[in-house]
Amino acid sequence: MKKFVNQSLKSFNTFGFDVSAAEVYEVTQNSDLNELFNMGIFKRSFKIISGGSNLLLTKDIETPVILIRNKGIKLIEETQDYIYLEVSAGENWHEFVLYTVDKSWGGIENLSLIPGCVGAAPIQNIGAYGTEVKDTITRVNAFNINSGDTEIFENEQCKFGYRDTIFKNQVKDQYIITSVCFKLHKKWSPKTEYGDIKKQLSDNGIINPSIKSVSEAIIQIRQSKLPDPSKIGNSGSFFKNPVISKARAEELTKLFPTIKTFNVNDFEVKVAAAWLIDSLGWKGHQENNIGVHEKQALVLINKGGGKGKDILTLAQKIQESVKVKFGIQLEFEVNIW
Ligand code: EPU
């Protein structure tokens, strides 16, 4: 296990904020976690970075930072219809998706090009284009920082919800995910119902989409709307789409007829936070080398040389203006350090 001191975290967060960490430990195998356990690191406060794609760094970090970099994709079982894989937490998410797409194993192609690592995917139940990762995860293996044992969380135990799981609530900061097990489909009908997928496929001249053509379409859509973190610092959607009651949504629709909502169940709807923010004129807003992306109002950006604390101030101003105009409290999707 490598240890770095006074390490810049610039290349470890997709916003590209240049804060420093007093000590950083790079975990490349599960036994490194036992070593950290024996060193007593988990008795102190500490922080974990995997892909750093859902993280806003506002200040230097004094506590130990653990970088999860274990690698490996293991085929656990293959049946006529399914493939079962165990994937190490430190694998890059998009590279893993491309690996499965290349083999024509279906289930996660709609989650192409999401930044981050495999181990972070279950924590917030990543989702895009009509798919959530919970639908392909069978179990999550996680290191218990209190006992030093590795434990299994079956799918139902993870309590998956919209950008939500047990790892963000009841057992928050108690476990480090070491690997994730997936069940993928060998016989698969691509999901193309969401928004622009059909249009993109038709623009590409595709009539019977394969898993690969859906993945390619998603990549094109994302590249056209979302900034590439290697060029413009960002952490994807900064805010979650708020879920409100149907009755409240009906009142809001009377006042704001173009508001965008999506049914969640018989009683609740999800409101497009991007629409709320956009309608208040924030899209394209810039200050102090940071701002709101010009093509997607949910995405805050570091134009280079910006500061995390300025992003936080801007995010709070956006929250406040949405609250005043629509009476809705926007929640952050990213973690603030
Ligand atoms: N819209 C606006 N203004 C904008 C952007 C969008 O009014 O600047 C409207 C659109 O017209 C659309 C609605 O808002 O009707 C929803 O927009 P979009 O389909 O782009 O999706 P989103 O709700 O803004 C969510 C996820 C994204 C994911 C997309 C596609 C959340 C918080 N975000 O965004 O996830 O890629 O759907 O499935 O759920 C992420 O989590 O980091 C992320 C990028």
Residues whose N, C-alpha, C, O or C-beta is under 5 A from the ligand:
A	BS01	EPU	G127 A128 Y129 G130 S235 G236 S237 F239 K240 N241 K260 A272 A274 W275 D278 K295 Q296 A297 L298
